[in-house]
Amino acid sequence: MKKLLILLLIKLFSVPSFAQSHTEQINNIMNTFHDIGQFNGTVLVAEHGKVIYKNGFGNANMEWNIPNTPTTKFMLGSLSKQFTAMLILQLVDKGIVELDKTILDYLPYYPENTGRKITVHQLLNHTSGIPDIMNLPDFDEKYASKHFTTKQLLDNFNNLPLDFEPGTGFNYSNSGYNVLAAIIEEVTEKTYGTVLKEFITAPLNMNNTGYAPSISVIPQLANAYLWAPLEAYIHPAYFDNSISKGSGGIHSTIEDLFKWDQALYTNTLVSETLRTKMMEPNENGYGFGFWIYQWENPTTNKPLTFVEHGGANAGFVTEILRSVDDKNTIILLSNTNEAKLNFIKYRIRSVLYERPYDLPEKSVKNIVAEVLKEKGVEAAKTKYLQLKKEQLDLYGEREFIYEFSQLGYSLVLSEHMNEAIEIYKMNAEAFPHSAKVFDDLGEAYMFNGNKELAIKYYSKSLELDNHNLRVKKMLTKLKNMN
């Protein structure tokens, strides 16, 4: 009876007040996320093609207390892929590129054994089989901070074995979009950034959007920050923009992205036929630079088509969600990795479609982090076990594990290795059947220089999940170390 009463109360308080306007409800959601430390950035929401909400939260520069505003620029991460896809489609429209032609038709320096098999179409929808350079076990130390020319970038992965024969599988690959950027530069004889400006940003008056090397000074670009449980925030490690040419690396604002959103309903940039093709999903739900799916509004039982994409880049996280049938749009840009954009966008979607939603509460990892900071490891363990008992059913096992995987990783990044290892050990003791928890523990011991324990826990992870290629590669690397 008590449990039933609790469920009724939750249902009661999860129903929004329809006396409030959509704008007021969205503002309440955003303020709540900001107040509990889960959003720092800018947001724009459009309903039926008209902006009903835009605002900034927190600081673009924490050192100088410079606030985020609608004109603040953010690095977009993988949200940039939709621009690369559009540039390719514009070149198709001009008769310069063909979707069914291969890499080798445009890049004579690409290895023939794979370049002759992979089409432009397969690059666009991640069915090329090209392995993702960002998934390589030594990516951070070997690639992330180095500057590459376009050809040098491709040379880092173009001789690697394919993950599968082109067209026979799906693997989200940043490297595939690096190849698309190379094709754009090769056929136009211009830089990727120049073509982006000439083909898209200038025609749409997106004056605060562009691609530039990491060394460039970009006015009004926010600084990026990583959540640090014991310090609040830290700066991320240097990430060179050249590694994400075509797959990321573009900066923009919520206002410019709304111009982009509106242009996608017109033939301003490309013909209707090719715009339609851009939004045709393969069997995995990916089109050209967008994920596409159907969502049935439970109130009306009307199916709606949504296209979306997120991005992440060294502290920046971004999201755009578009309902193309009724021109509803949600754009979220953040300069901290702690932003809960998925949780935010679905609550805002609930507002737009008159669905119930709840306001967020502080996450279990943040609660334990506060105890860790104030009272130490033993008190944090006690709080963890209490929350596991009380909230595991609410979160679900996978999400609960992931919460503390994030906490441990944030401690690793902020150089609190002992605390990170204790958090990971706690997770492993609580969920000994999870491959993820031992993967985390192996990585922590590797970073801490304990080769023996790193091998032990990576091996345990592999016993539980024999398909994890990254863990296999890490074990091979550790075992071959002198």
N, C-alpha and C positions, 0 to 999 in steps of 0.2 A: 504493500500500500504506500509506504514511504517513497519507494522508487518511482511509482506511478505519479505521485504528487510532484516529485522533482522534475520528471519528464514534462508534465503539464505546465509547470512554471517556466521551464526552458522554452517550450513552444510559445507560451504567452509572451515572453520577453524577447523572443527572436522575431516577432512580427513587427515590422516597422510602423511608425505612425504615419498614416497616409494623409494626416493633416499637414505634415511637412511637405514642402516641395521637393522634387528630386535634387535640386541644387543644395538645399539645406541638409538632406540626408547624406549626400556625398560629402559635404563639408564635415559632417559629424563623424563619418567613417574615417576620413583622412586625418582629422585632428586626433582621433583615438589611436590610429596606427602611429602617428608621429609621437604622441605622448608616451607610448610604451616602447619607443626606440626602434620601431620597425618600418619607418619611412622617413627619408631625408632626401628631398628632391622636388620635382615639379610634376603636375598632373593636369591633363586637359580631358574633358568629357564633352562629347557632342551628341545631341539627340536629334535624329532626323536631319542631320547635316548642319545643325546650328549649335554653336558652343554654348553650353549651359553652366560650365564650371571650368575655371583654370586658376591655379594657385601654386605658390612655392612654399616649401616647408624646410626649416633648418637652414644650414649654412652651405654655401658653395665653397667658402674658405673658412675652416674652423679656427685657424690661427688668428685671423683678423675679423672674425665674426661678420663676414660679408654674406648676406642672405641669398638663398636661392629665389629667383624670380622667373616669370614666364619667358624672359629673354636669356636666361642662363643656358649655356651650351654644355652638352654632355657627350661623352663618347658612347656610341650606340652599340658596340660589340656586334653580335651576329644579326641584329636587326638591319645592319648594313646590307645583308645579302639580297634583300628585295631591290635595292638600287642597282647592284651588279646584274641581277636578272633582268631588270628593265633596260639597262644599257645594251645587253646582248639582244634583247627583243627589238630594240630600236635599230641595231645594226642588221638584224634580220629583215626588218621593215624596209631598210634602205637597200637590201639586196647584197650586202657586204658579207654577211655570215649566213650559213644555213644550219638549221637545227640538226639535220641528219648527217652532216659532215663530221669528220673526226678531228681530234686534236692535231694530228700531223698535217692536216690540210691547212692549218693556220700557224702552227709552231714547228718549223723545220728542225729545230734543235731537240725536240722531245723524243725520247727513246721510241724506236719504231715498233717494238714488240707490244707495247701497250698503247702508244699514241695512235696506231692505225685501227685499234679496236674500239676506242672510247669516243662516243659522239658528244656534241655540245648539249644535246637534249639530256643525256645521261649525267653530265656534269651539273646541270641545272636542278635535277630532282634527286640527286644523291644516289643514283644507281650505277655509278661508274666503277665502283670497286676500289677506287684510289684510297689508300689508308690515310687517316687524318693525322697530320704531323703533330697536332696538339695532344694526341693520345700516346705518343712515343714516351717510354719510361724516362728518358733523359731530356725531355722537352725543356723543362725549366732551366736546367744548367747549360744545355748545349745550344738552344735556339732562342728562347724567349727574349733575351736582352741584347741580341746581336742584330745589326743592321744588314739587310740583304737587298741586292738589286732583285728585280723581278725574276730574272733567269736563275740567279743564285738561290732564290727561294724555292723554285721548282726543282733545282738540282738536289735539294735536301730529301726529296721524297719520290722523284719520278722513276727511280730505279728499284724501289721497294716492290716486293710481290703484291699483287692485287689481293684484296680481301675476298673477292669472288669474281667470276667472269662478268664483264660489263652487261648490265641489263637483267641479270639473274637474281639480284638481291638488292637490299637497301642498307646503306651505312652513311649516316650524317657525316659529311666530310668537309671540313674547312679547306682542306687542300684542293678539293675539286673547284671551289670558288676562287682559290688562288690562280688556278689554271685559267678560269674564265677571265680574270683580270689581265692575265698575260695575253690572252687572245685579243681582248679589247685594245691593249696597247700596241700589239703587233699589227693589227689590221688598220688602225687609225694613225699609227706613227706618232701618237701623242701619249702623255702620261695618263694614268687612270684618273687622277684628280682633275686634269684638264678636261677630259671627256665627260666626267661627272658634271662639271660646271656647265659646259657647252650644251649638253644634251638634256639635263634635268634641272639643276638648281637655278641657272639663269632664266630659262623659260618660265619657271614657276615662281620667280622672285623669292626663292629660298636663300636669302642673302646671309643667313647664319648657319649654313650647312656646307660641309666640304670634307675633303680628304687631304691630310697634310702629314709630313714626316713628324716623328715625335719631337724633334728638336725645334719645331716651329713654335712661335709665340702666338697663341690663339686668344684674342681678346674675349673676355667673359666666359672662358671655359672653366667649369668647376674643377676643383681638386678632388681626387678620389681618395677614399678612406676604407680601411678594413676594420671591422669590429674586433676589439681586443678586450677580452673579458676582465682583465686585471688593470687595464689602462683607459678604457673607453674606446679610443680609436688609434690606429697607427697608419702610416703610409704604406701602400703596397710596394712590392719590389718593382723595379723598372721593367717595363714591357715595351719592346720596340714595335712601332706601328707597321713596319715593313713586313712583319711576319703574318699580318692579317689583311694584307692588300686583297680586296675583293670579297673576303669573308667577314671583314669587320673594318675598324679603323676610321669610319666616318663619324663626324661630330654634327650635332644638330640641336634644335630646341623644340619644345612642344608646339609652338606656333608654326614653325616651318614644317613639322611633321603633319600637322593638320592640313596644310596646303597640299602636301604630298597625298594624303588620304583623299582629299576631295578631287584631285587630278585623276586618281585611279577610277573615278566614275565617268571620265570623259575620254575623248580621243586626242587630247592635247599632246600626249607624249608618244603614243603608239596606236596602231589601228585596233578597232574593236575585236577583230579576230584574234590578234596576238594577246590582247588584254584578257580575253576569255581563256586562252591557252595557259596564261600565267596562273590562273586560278583553278586549273584542272588537276586534282590530286592523283598521285599514283596510289598503289594499293596500301602504302604506308601513310597516306594522308598528306604527303608533301607535294606542292605544286612547283612553281619557280620562285623561290625566295619567301614562300609562305607555307605555313601549315593550314590545311583547310578541313573543316568538319561541319557536320550538321548538328544542330541543337534544337530540340523541340521545346518550345515554351510551354511549361506545364499548365499555365493559365488558359491559353488559347488552343493548345495542341497543334500550333502552327510550327512547322519546321523552318528553321532559319539557317542560313549559311554564314559561318564565321570563318574569317581568315585572321591569322595572328602570327606573331613571331616575337621571341624574346632575344635578349643579348646580355653578355657579361664580358667585362674587360677590365681586369686589374682594379677592382673596387667599384666600377660602374655596373649597374644592372638596369635593363630597359625592357619595355614591353609595349606592343601595340596590338589591340584587339579591335577588329572591325566586323560589324554585322552588315553585310553588303546588301541585304534585302530591305533594310529600313534605315541605312546610313547612320547607325549608332557607332560611336568610336570612343575607345578609352586609350589614352596615351600616358604612360608612366615612365619617368626618367629619374634615376637615383644615382647619387655619388657615394653611396655606402653599400657594401655587400650584404648588409643585414636587412635590407628592404624586402618585405614579404609581398612581392608583386602579384603572385598568383592568388594569394588570399585577398588582396585588395581588389583585383580586377573582377573576381567573381562576386564579391559583395556589391560592387558598383553595378555590375550586370543585373544583379537581383533588384537593385533600385530601379533601373531603367525598364525592367519588365514586371514591376509590381510583385516581386517575389519576396518571401520572408528571408531575413538574414539576421545574423547576430553580430554584435560588436566584438572585436578581438580582445583577448586578455594576454597578459605576459606569458611567453612560452616557457615550457618546462626547462629548457636549457638556460634561459635567461635567469630564471629563479635560482637554479643551482649555481650559476655563475656568480650571482650576488652573494650567496652563502659562501662560496669558495673565496671570494675576495674579502669578505668580512670576517669569516670564522675559520677558514682553512679546509684542508682536504677531508679530514674525518667528518666534519659537519656537513660537507658537500655530499659525501657518500650517504649519510643518513637521510638527507633531503631527497637524494636521487631515489633511494629505495621507497621512501614515502610516496613520491610522485608516481613511481612505477606502479605501486599498489592502487593508487587513487585514479590515475589518468591514462593507464595503458589502453584500456578499452576505448577511451575517447580518441586517442591519437592513432591507435593501431600499431602493431609491433614494428613494422617497417619504418613508419614516420618517427616513432619514439627512438629507435636506434639511430636514425639519421640526425635527429636533434642533437644527440650527444656526440655523434661523429663530427658535426659542425663545431660544437664547443671544443672538442679536442683539437681539431684542426686550427681553430682560431688561436688556441694556446700555443700550438706549434709555430704559427706564423709570427706571433708576438714574442717568441723565444722563451716560453715558459715550458720547457720540455718535461720536467719532472711532473708538473701538474697535468700536462697533456697525457702523459703515460698513465697516470693514476685514473684519469677520466676514461681512457680507452680500456684499461684493465677492468674498471667497474662495469662498463658496457659488455665486455667479453664474459665476465662472470655472470651477468644477468641474462645473457642470450648466447649460451655456448654452442647453439646450433646454427648461428649466423656466420656466414663467410665474411661479411662486411666488417664485423667487429675485429676479427683477427687480421684482416687486411690493414685496417687502421693501426692496429698495434704493431704489426710488422713494419709499417712505414715509419711510425714514431721511433722505434728502436733503430731503424736504419739512419734516420736523421740524427739520432743521438750517438751514432758511431758504434752501436752494439751489433756487430754483424751476426753473431751467434743467435741472439734472440730474434733478430730480424728474420733470419732464415727459418727459425722455429715457428714463428707466427704466420709468416707468409705460407709456409708449408701447410699449416693447419687450415688456413683460408682455402688453399687449393684442394685440400681433401674434401672440403665442404662444397666447393664450386670449381670443378675441373675445367670449366669453360672460360675462366678469366685469363685472357691472353696477357694482360698487363702484369698480373701477379706472376705468371710463368716467366715473363721476360725479366722481372725484378729478381726472381730467384736465380735465374741463369746468370745475371749480372753479379749478384752477391757471391755466388759460388765460385765465379771466375776471378774475383778480386783477390789480390795478394794480401 
